[in-house]
Structure formats: C-alpha cells, structure tokens
Amino acid sequence: MKAELVENLIVAHCSGSEQLFSDALNTLVKDEEKKGNMPTAVRFRKAYEQKKRTERTVSDHVVQSSNLLPSQVSQIVTPRDKDSLLELYEIVYSDTSLDRVVLPNNQKSIIQQFINEQNNAANWERHNIPAANRLLLCGPPGCGKTMTVYAIGNALNLPIAYVRLDGLVSSYLGQTSTNLRKVFDSVKNQRIILFLDEFDAIAKKRDDSNELGELKRVVTTLLQNFDNLPNNVILAAATNHEHLLDPAIWRRFNFVITLDLPAVEQRKTIIQNELLKYGVETNINIAAVARITEGMSGAQIEELMLASAKKYLVEGALRTDDVTAILIQQRTKYSDNNEESMKVICKMLDCGASLRSIASALGISHSTLEYRVQKCRGNE
C-alpha cells in the first residue's frame, strides 16, 4: 500500500470534503486491485459504502421524525471490530407497536411506566430525579424480550443500537473489552437505545472457575461502562439465562422483568392477533387452540398461526382440526415416528384437548386413537 495514497486519504478526511475523501479512497482501492489484493480492496469499498448507507438511514429517519434540517442531524457511525471489520452494532428503527406485545397487565404497566419516565425525563431532572433508563428482560426464548425493546424504541421514536455479539466477542486477548468501550463511547452523545441481546455472553459470573480471566475482565469493563453511562442513553439487555449473570450486574438496572411463557388468556390474544394480521376469517375454537398450545412460547404460537394462515389461503377455509394437525406436525418436527407423535398427543390431551378432535385432525377413528393412547400411557 503506497504511503502517498494513504497520506492523500488522511488529508482528504481532515479537509472535511466528502468528495475529496471518496476520490482518494477510490484511487487507493484501484491501486490495491492492480496489485491483486482483491480482498483488501473489497473490504475498503464495503466499509465506506456501509458508512454512507448508515448515514443516509439515520439522516432520513431523524429528519422525518423531528423536522430538523439534514445539517442539524448528528450522524451515527457504527464502530467495527479491528480484526474482522464486523460492525459492533446495527441501527434499527422499529415500527413495532406496544399493543402487539402480549404481556400480563402488571408487566405491561411497568413497561409503560418506563416509557412515561423517559418521555418526561426533563421534568424529573428539574427535581434532581433521574428517569429510569436501564431495563433487563429475562425469560425463555420466544417470549417477547426483543419485541418489547423494539416496542419501547417505537414508542419513544428512538433508534436502537442492536449490539452484534458476533462482532463484539473477539478471540484476541483484550479485544472484547476494547470493543465494549467502542460501543459505549460511540453512543454516549446520542439519544438512543443501546440493546445488549444474549446479555449473559458478556456478563457471566466472575467466580465461575471454568471461565478464563479474559471474560472476567470483560465483565469489569462492562460494569465500568454501565456506571459512566449518561442519562441520554437508554440501556436494554435481554437474557435467556439470568442464573449465569454476575451478581454485580443486577443493581445496575432500574427494572428487571421476567417474561414467562404466555398464560392461556395471553395465548388467546396472540392467536386472535395473528388471525387478524393475516386476514383469516374463520370460526375456529380459539379457546381450544389456546389450551393445546400450553407450554409454547409466543414465537412458537405465531409460527403455528402463520402455517395455519397459509393453509387457509390455499384451501379457502380453516378448521380447528386443521390447526390441531399442523400443531402435531410441528411439535413432532414432521417425523413419522409414531411413538414420538403419541407422546405429543398425550401431552395435548393432558392440556384439555378432545380425543375425538385429535382423531378427526389425524383422519383416524376415535377408537383407534384411544387404543394408541392407552398403549402409549402403558409404556410410560
């Protein structure tokens, strides 16, 4: 790489002229291509194109939502891992309404309180009271943790910096801590939501003898950055494994909410919402479907209703038996293993499903299914 070309690139950057910088970069890229260094040339060009895409997205969104001139918009340029050049987070603008998030009323109230405090942060600050700006969501996969954060972002009309763990966690000693500092430094002057998904990957207990010293340093760095986080940044984190978190993590959050598998009334709401979303006009027994989906996450129920909507569009009708048959297929992973199918069916019967309705869904006689169920239960 010629020193003169790099020098021209630096001079163009310092001049503040985007056109000069673009020209200098193109000259550098062409020089690398001539040398046969195609991977390097592609990396240079891709890094610059990504920066321009990010700036355009941020500018368009903020101008539309705040009536600011483009020159008044603060640009968000995502930092990258030094070695892989992977972005450490991506900017997300959510259109997820809080109405779509199906949670118990007490949890919905806490989320709304969090949003209200942020909307009225200036009034709180006049009384030297900081608005809540740190939220930890726990619970099994598919229960709405990410959707909840996206709904908060939409309600507050704020961009979400979704941290990418594939770029953040590095195999090089000390680089993960450096990446963490890059992330926090890049958002500290922004009005933004910093979202750390799969939080346990970087916040594990430091007394775990199976972990290397590097991860312990990462947790220490994380805590330091938490403590220095300004009030203009909202921090949201989500984990499926809260038992793995370092004890010092918990007190850094204003609210900790555990999202459980949806109860029967929540399952009914999810089913109704999904049918409405896909325009499915049917008189299926929603209460019966809600019963047989016990133990399923919201995401799994949504997948069931998506498959059901497809059947409705293909055949022009949808019965409760159709949904039951699709559920059995999904729960058995479309296996022909009769033993596994019977285990699923027995569990559905325990949840209140009708033996006759399952027999109808499977296209077999009531007596045949009853015999198979008795045989399955006898082998348990």
Disulfide bonds with the S-S distance in Angstrom:
none
